[in-house]
Amino acid sequence: MSEHDALYDATLRFAREIDARVDGERFDRDAWRDCARHGLLGLAMPREHGGSGEGARAIAAAYEAFGLGCRDSGLAFGLLGQLLSVQIPIANFGSEAVKAQYLPGLISGDLIAAHASTEADAGSDINRVRTVARAVPGGYRVSGAKIYSSMAPVADFAVVLARLEGDRPALIELLVPRELYATSRPISKIGLRSSPFGEIVLDEAFVPEDQVLGHAGSGLMGFMSTMEWERALIMAPAVGVMERQVRACVKYAQDRAQFGVPIGNFQAVAHRIADMKLRLETSRLLLRRAAEV
Ligand SMILES: Cc1cc2nc3c(=O)[nH]c(=O)nc-3n(C[C@H](O)[C@H](O)[C@H](O)COP(=O)(O)OP(=O)(O)OC[C@H]3O[C@@H](n4cnc5c(N)ncnc54)[C@H](O)[C@@H]3O)c2cc1C
């Protein structure tokens, strides 16, 4: 038994309970809170703020199990997105005061937060961010427009990536409370519908100095660190989804008979299932390897 098997099993049982309650069409705050209570937002978080202290491998195991047991992929994506793109940056780069201010509420599910980097002209090319932070006495005045921010329509605050005004071509990450920005209605998407995403518009929002994540100029480093965590782990629920699909296909191929035999006996069907199983195991190995690095 690996060290994370118990976590996997407990999360799978819990995910099946949640699955019976959610429809995957809209954000469900109660389900979110229950997931937090179960510990899904405490993984890799410092114990002194309510986390379990475990690392990336625990996140991979728990969220793979969640993806297998719960069909609401948007819920898994929303939770994991917040953990990787808000909580881990705060835990890694926040001051002690910032950690104490936000982590307990995020871990317990009482607070929800968005990560706001992407803009209309700044996707992969993140250095094109145009949202600007102008230094003023005591903090920064921030103006600009973000798009595709997951959870923005329901979040209590956002981690906003901005460009420092002036000659320095440097970025800064700031923690901005909901009262200081406008949000759009949720943008419609074809999947992950229960993790609503939307725009964040800032107009001369005053953000005090102590709400800077890291320091002025560390924004790009902070963003790249977030991307490392996301690239490694955001696929975890999808591996669980793949396993659920393989199991469903195997069962159907065993139950469905034609010409007096289960269709799984036909080589063309068996080959397809073998290919699915191969892709599942390859993805799982990649996830576990990524979580170890
Ligand atoms: C479900 C979902 C949730 C999201 N949540 C958030 C969020 O919470 N916060 C946030 O800030 N953003 C979020 N995003 C936005 C996401 O981060 C961006 O979509 C991403 O950065 C890519 O930017 P883009 O969509 O502008 O694509 P583009 O940068 O325009 O890329 C389009 C295509 O060009 C390719 N491409 C781009 N540059 C290169 C290159 N140099 N070499 C080769 N190929 C290249 C890309 O791979 C891609 O296939 C979310 C997006 C989705 C779909």
PDBQT file of the ligand as one rigid body, heavy atoms in Angstrom, charges set to zero:
ROOT
HETATM    1  C1  LIG A 301     -11.268  26.587 -18.384  1.00  0.00    +0.000 C 
HETATM    2  C2  LIG A 301     -10.301  27.726 -18.321  1.00  0.00    +0.000 A 
HETATM    3  C3  LIG A 301     -10.041  28.321 -17.112  1.00  0.00    +0.000 A 
HETATM    4  C4  LIG A 301      -9.150  29.401 -17.043  1.00  0.00    +0.000 A 
HETATM    5  N1  LIG A 301      -8.931  29.995 -15.837  1.00  0.00    +0.000 NA
HETATM    6  C5  LIG A 301      -8.100  31.065 -15.765  1.00  0.00    +0.000 A 
HETATM    7  C6  LIG A 301      -7.882  31.739 -14.521  1.00  0.00    +0.000 A 
HETATM    8  O1  LIG A 301      -8.414  31.330 -13.484  1.00  0.00    +0.000 OA
HETATM    9  N2  LIG A 301      -7.081  32.817 -14.508  1.00  0.00    +0.000 N 
HETATM   10  C7  LIG A 301      -6.462  33.301 -15.632  1.00  0.00    +0.000 A 
HETATM   11  O2  LIG A 301      -5.742  34.282 -15.548  1.00  0.00    +0.000 OA
HETATM   12  N3  LIG A 301      -6.650  32.677 -16.838  1.00  0.00    +0.000 NA
HETATM   13  C8  LIG A 301      -7.444  31.576 -16.924  1.00  0.00    +0.000 A 
HETATM   14  N4  LIG A 301      -7.652  30.950 -18.137  1.00  0.00    +0.000 N 
HETATM   15  C9  LIG A 301      -6.999  31.483 -19.311  1.00  0.00    +0.000 C 
HETATM   16  C10 LIG A 301      -5.789  30.645 -19.704  1.00  0.00    +0.000 C 
HETATM   17  O3  LIG A 301      -4.783  30.809 -18.756  1.00  0.00    +0.000 OA
HETATM   18  C11 LIG A 301      -5.401  31.095 -21.090  1.00  0.00    +0.000 C 
HETATM   19  O4  LIG A 301      -6.376  30.592 -21.938  1.00  0.00    +0.000 OA
HETATM   20  C12 LIG A 301      -4.024  30.619 -21.479  1.00  0.00    +0.000 C 
HETATM   21  O5  LIG A 301      -3.077  31.430 -20.845  1.00  0.00    +0.000 OA
HETATM   22  C13 LIG A 301      -3.796  30.626 -22.983  1.00  0.00    +0.000 C 
HETATM   23  O6  LIG A 301      -4.016  31.894 -23.448  1.00  0.00    +0.000 OA
HETATM   24  P1  LIG A 301      -4.975  32.142 -24.731  1.00  0.00    +0.000 P 
HETATM   25  O7  LIG A 301      -6.287  31.457 -24.484  1.00  0.00    +0.000 OA
HETATM   26  O8  LIG A 301      -4.960  33.614 -24.958  1.00  0.00    +0.000 OA
HETATM   27  O9  LIG A 301      -4.282  31.379 -25.913  1.00  0.00    +0.000 OA
HETATM   28  P2  LIG A 301      -3.139  31.932 -26.876  1.00  0.00    +0.000 P 
HETATM   29  O10 LIG A 301      -2.000  32.418 -26.063  1.00  0.00    +0.000 OA
HETATM   30  O11 LIG A 301      -3.747  32.865 -27.859  1.00  0.00    +0.000 OA
HETATM   31  O12 LIG A 301      -2.719  30.603 -27.592  1.00  0.00    +0.000 OA
HETATM   32  C14 LIG A 301      -3.512  30.032 -28.645  1.00  0.00    +0.000 C 
HETATM   33  C15 LIG A 301      -2.783  28.857 -29.234  1.00  0.00    +0.000 C 
HETATM   34  O13 LIG A 301      -1.490  29.249 -29.692  1.00  0.00    +0.000 OA
HETATM   35  C16 LIG A 301      -0.493  28.393 -29.115  1.00  0.00    +0.000 C 
HETATM   36  N5  LIG A 301       0.703  29.179 -28.834  1.00  0.00    +0.000 N 
HETATM   37  C17 LIG A 301       0.781  30.364 -28.197  1.00  0.00    +0.000 A 
HETATM   38  N6  LIG A 301       2.043  30.760 -28.104  1.00  0.00    +0.000 NA
HETATM   39  C18 LIG A 301       2.815  29.818 -28.700  1.00  0.00    +0.000 A 
HETATM   40  C19 LIG A 301       4.201  29.665 -28.905  1.00  0.00    +0.000 A 
HETATM   41  N7  LIG A 301       5.087  30.580 -28.484  1.00  0.00    +0.000 N 
HETATM   42  N8  LIG A 301       4.628  28.559 -29.542  1.00  0.00    +0.000 NA
HETATM   43  C20 LIG A 301       3.747  27.624 -29.963  1.00  0.00    +0.000 A 
HETATM   44  N9  LIG A 301       2.409  27.710 -29.788  1.00  0.00    +0.000 NA
HETATM   45  C21 LIG A 301       1.951  28.795 -29.170  1.00  0.00    +0.000 A 
HETATM   46  C22 LIG A 301      -1.117  27.899 -27.818  1.00  0.00    +0.000 C 
HETATM   47  O14 LIG A 301      -0.565  26.668 -27.399  1.00  0.00    +0.000 OA
HETATM   48  C23 LIG A 301      -2.555  27.752 -28.205  1.00  0.00    +0.000 C 
HETATM   49  O15 LIG A 301      -2.785  26.508 -28.815  1.00  0.00    +0.000 OA
HETATM   50  C24 LIG A 301      -8.531  29.881 -18.217  1.00  0.00    +0.000 A 
HETATM   51  C25 LIG A 301      -8.778  29.257 -19.439  1.00  0.00    +0.000 A 
HETATM   52  C26 LIG A 301      -9.640  28.194 -19.499  1.00  0.00    +0.000 A 
HETATM   53  C27 LIG A 301      -9.910  27.535 -20.829  1.00  0.00    +0.000 C 
ENDROOT
TORSDOF 0
